[in-house]
């Protein structure tokens, strides 16, 4: 009987993957870590969304050039990203990227709007980088009118809501 148990034990060690199998606690720890990261991601994104809404910079019509008066808003956005980085690091998150997404209203050519929204997002990224956010941690994406907040945007007020940029962290 002992010889049979010994043979089974040796055969299990010889099978690839079985000897290196994780303990049940490893999968529990991983699940807890994933849940913690998800919680931090949601909390950070909520804060970034709120700061983005409060600190929208205007652009000159049809361009990616910022209208005057954005310095204080951009400083607040930079501070929000710095705070977000601190929360991510404290939670043990090592791999993340901040995304600035640009959005337009539905007026005009869709392809031009997508290009313009990307250019505007890139303008915000450049401003944040100039204020100390590492370029390797931030990216610009243009969505044009693909993700409108208000549909249909048939009034100036509704169009203004759709012309925006948003900040999010991607893990």
C-alpha positions in Angstrom: 0.0 0.0 0.0 2.8 2.4 0.9 4.5 1.6 -2.4 1.3 2.4 -4.3 1.0 5.8 -2.5 4.7 6.5 -3.2 4.2 5.7 -6.9 1.2 8.0 -7.2 3.1 10.8 -5.4 6.1 10.4 -7.8 3.8 10.3 -10.9 2.1 13.5 -9.8 5.4 15.3 -9.5 6.4 14.0 -12.9 3.2 15.5 -14.6 3.9 19.1 -15.8 1.9 21.7 -14.1 0.6 19.5 -11.2 3.7 20.0 -9.1 3.6 23.7 -9.6 -0.2 24.0 -9.0 -1.3 27.0 -6.9 -2.7 26.5 -3.5 -6.4 27.3 -3.0 -5.3 30.4 -1.1 -3.4 31.8 -4.1 -6.6 32.0 -6.2 -8.4 33.7 -3.3 -5.6 36.2 -2.9 -5.7 36.9 -6.6 -9.4 37.4 -6.6 -9.2 39.7 -3.7 -6.5 41.7 -5.4 -8.5 41.9 -8.6 -11.6 43.1 -6.6 -9.4 45.7 -4.8 -8.1 47.0 -8.2 -11.6 47.2 -9.6 -12.7 49.2 -6.6 -9.8 51.6 -6.9 -10.3 51.9 -10.6 -14.0 52.8 -10.1 -13.2 55.3 -7.4 -10.4 56.9 -9.4 -12.6 57.1 -12.5 -15.5 58.7 -10.6 -13.1 61.4 -9.3 -11.5 61.9 -12.7 -14.9 62.2 -14.4 -16.1 64.7 -11.8 -12.9 66.8 -12.2 -13.2 66.7 -16.0 -16.8 67.9 -15.9 -15.9 70.8 -13.5 -12.8 71.8 -15.4 -13.8 71.8 -19.1 -11.7 74.0 -21.3 -13.2 75.6 -24.3 -11.6 75.5 -27.8 -11.8 78.0 -30.5 -14.5 77.0 -33.0 -13.5 74.2 -35.4 -9.9 74.0 -34.0 -7.9 72.3 -31.3 -6.6 75.6 -30.0 -7.6 76.3 -26.4 -9.6 79.4 -25.7 -8.1 81.8 -23.1 -8.7 81.1 -19.4 -7.8 77.4 -19.0 -4.7 77.6 -16.8 -6.5 77.1 -13.5 -8.7 74.3 -14.9 -5.6 72.5 -16.3 -3.8 72.8 -13.0 -6.8 71.2 -11.3 -6.9 68.4 -13.8 -3.2 67.8 -13.3 -3.7 67.7 -9.5 -6.5 65.2 -10.0 -4.2 62.9 -12.1 -1.4 63.2 -9.5 -3.9 62.2 -6.7 -5.1 59.3 -8.9 -1.6 58.1 -9.4 -1.1 58.1 -5.6 -4.3 56.0 -5.1 -3.3 53.5 -7.7 0.2 53.1 -6.3 -1.1 52.7 -2.8 -3.4 50.0 -4.1 -0.5 48.1 -5.7 -1.5 48.9 -9.2 1.6 49.0 -11.4 0.2 49.0 -14.9 -2.2 51.8 -15.9 -2.7 54.5 -18.5 -4.7 57.7 -18.2 -6.9 58.3 -21.2 -8.1 61.7 -22.4 -11.0 61.2 -24.7 -12.3 64.0 -27.0 -15.9 64.2 -28.1 -17.9 66.5 -30.4 -21.5 67.2 -31.2 -23.1 65.7 -34.3 -22.8 68.9 -36.5 -20.7 68.5 -39.6 -18.8 65.7 -41.2 -18.3 62.6 -38.9 -14.7 61.9 -40.1 -13.7 65.5 -39.5 -15.3 65.5 -36.1 -13.4 62.4 -35.1 -10.1 63.9 -36.2 -11.0 67.2 -34.4 -11.9 65.4 -31.2 -8.6 63.5 -31.3 -6.7 66.7 -31.9 -8.4 68.4 -28.9 -7.7 65.4 -26.7 -4.1 65.6 -27.7 -4.0 69.3 -26.9 -5.2 68.5 -23.4 -2.6 65.7 -23.1 0.2 68.1 -24.2 -0.9 70.6 -21.5 -1.0 67.9 -18.8 2.5 66.7 -19.9 3.7 70.3 -19.7 2.5 70.4 -16.1 4.3 67.2 -15.1 2.3 64.2 -16.1 4.7 61.7 -17.8 3.8 61.2 -21.5 4.2 57.5 -21.1 1.3 57.5 -18.6 -1.3 59.3 -20.8 -2.9 58.9 -24.2 -5.3 60.8 -26.4 -8.3 59.2 -28.1 -10.9 60.9 -30.4 -14.4 59.6 -30.5 -16.1 62.4 -32.5 -19.9 62.1 -31.9 -19.9 58.4 -31.3 -20.5 58.7 -27.6 -22.9 61.6 -27.2 -24.2 62.4 -23.7 -27.4 63.9 -25.1 -29.4 62.6 -28.1 -30.5 64.2 -30.3 -28.3 67.2 -29.9 -30.7 69.6 -31.6 -30.2 72.7 -29.4 -27.1 74.7 -28.6 -27.2 73.6 -25.0 -27.3 69.9 -25.9 -24.5 70.4 -28.4 -22.4 72.1 -25.8 -22.9 69.0 -23.5 -21.6 66.7 -26.2 -18.5 68.9 -26.9 -16.2 67.7 -24.1 -13.2 65.7 -23.1 -13.1 63.1 -20.4 -10.4 61.6 -18.2 -10.3 57.9 -17.2 -7.7 55.4 -16.0 -7.3 52.1 -17.8 -5.8 49.2 -16.0 
